[in-house]
């Protein structure tokens, strides 16, 4: 199969998965939980198919999950599609309430981001957030990862106009700075950029995730919980 043909096939399956996610969200808003779950399960199934399809392509090395060294253009293209599929699958599984499987999906995507798709941080950021939300890791465990992501996002946002125009990349940067608890003004600037780019009146969605992370850190007695809670309170006051 030529690259253009498999890419067309993968793009079509991604469209199917996105439609199923949107339908699930619509059923959820309407209060029909059972139909929402059915749509999300179907979407996760489509994303599973995408991943199996990509891993079975002859261009993807059989001897190891993540090939070492400089990848060929074909391998790099497959890696980009896998990163998107693992990230979308993580989101679908999270909507289904399966945090463990969602975290596994994000971590697999994060591994590929680190190896091949350096400009993408979606899986890495979500792996960090979900690990904290689920209690799978402490903030001490993830401090180095968060610092690395903060530096990477700062660099990419300065260099890539298309990324800079994306509100959610700024929200991710704000989250990283808030979790580190050492640059509240910098987190505020990132969230304000998010508000500007996303056209939202306030970063309620991303701050709500931070509140949930703070609650979990308090619940498990994380030593850094007070620092993050203080950052959150300052941000809420500044952004009010």
C-alpha positions, -999 to 999 in steps of 0.1 A, spaced: 0 0 0 14 34 -9 19 61 17 -9 83 3 -34 54 4 -27 43 40 -27 80 51 -61 85 34 -74 54 51 -61 65 85 -75 100 80 -109 86 73 -109 64 104 -98 95 125 -128 113 111 -151 84 122 -136 84 157 -140 122 160 -176 120 150 -183 92 175 -166 113 202 -187 144 194 -219 122 193 -210 108 227 -204 143 241 -238 154 227 -256 124 243 -238 132 276 -249 168 276 -285 156 269 -283 133 299 -283 100 280 -253 84 297 -258 49 282 -258 61 246 -228 84 254 -209 54 266 -218 34 235 -205 61 213 -172 65 232 -167 27 232 -172 26 195 -148 55 191 -122 37 212 -126 7 190 -120 27 158 -88 41 174 -77 6 184 -81 -3 147 -60 26 136 -32 17 160 -32 -20 149 -33 -10 113 -3 14 117 18 -11 137 12 -37 110 25 -15 81 56 -31 66 75 2 70 72 0 108 101 -21 122 90 -54 136 120 -59 159 113 -31 184 84 -9 194 102 24 190 130 22 164 162 38 173 182 64 153 170 88 127 138 74 112 130 72 75 103 96 63 79 66 62 86 57 98 83 93 109 50 96 92 37 65 109 50 77 142 30 110 138 -2 91 131 4 68 161 10 99 183 -24 113 173 -41 79 176 -28 72 211 -37 107 222 -73 104 209 -76 69 223 -65 82 257 -91 109 256 -118 84 246 -109 60 274 -108 89 299 -144 97 289 -152 61 296 -138 64 331 -109 39 324 -81 60 339 -56 31 339 -60 23 302 -61 60 293 -28 66 311 -13 37 293 -24 51 260 -10 86 268 23 71 279 27 51 247 20 83 227 44 102 250 72 77 242 67 83 205 66 120 210 100 119 228 115 98 201 101 112 169 75 139 172 93 164 193 69 193 184 40 174 200 35 175 237 -2 164 239 4 129 252 32 139 275 11 167 292 -19 145 295 1 116 308 14 139 336 -21 153 344 -38 119 345 -10 103 365 -16 130 391 -54 129 389 -55 91 393 -28 90 420 -6 68 399 24 92 405 33 119 429 44 154 420 79 146 432 79 116 407 69 139 378 88 171 387 115 166 362 91 157 334 70 188 341 101 210 341 112 195 307 77 201 293 76 237 305 109 244 288 99 226 256 65 244 254 82 277 260 107 271 232 81 257 208 56 286 214 84 311 207 95 294 175 62 280 159 36 305 149 10 279 142 14 264 177 14 299 193 -20 305 177 -33 274 195 -49 283 228 -45 249 243 -7 249 240 -7 280 261 -31 264 286 -6 234 288 22 258 295 2 275 322 -6 241 338 31 232 339 41 264 355 13 262 380 22 226 389 59 237 394 47 265 417 77 287 411 64 311 384 29 322 391 32 354 370 45 332 341 15 309 345 -8 339 345 7 352 313 3 317 297 -34 315 308 -41 350 295 -26 340 261 -49 310 262 -79 332 269 -69 355 240 -62 327 215 -91 305 224 -116 334 226 -127 322 260 -139 345 288 -119 326 314 -97 294 314 -123 276 335 -117 242 319 -80 240 325 -83 256 360 -108 230 369 -83 203 361 -58 220 383 -84 221 411 -90 184 407 -52 177 408 -49 198 440 -77 178 456 -60 145 447 -26 157 460 -43 167 492 -61 133 494 -29 113 490 -9 137 513 15 148 486 43 170 501 39 195 472 1 199 475 3 231 495 26 248 469 3 239 440 -28 250 459 -12 284 467 -3 288 430 -39 279 420 -54 304 445 -31 332 432 -40 324 396 -77 324 404 -74 358 421 -53 372 392 -76 359 365 -109 367 382 
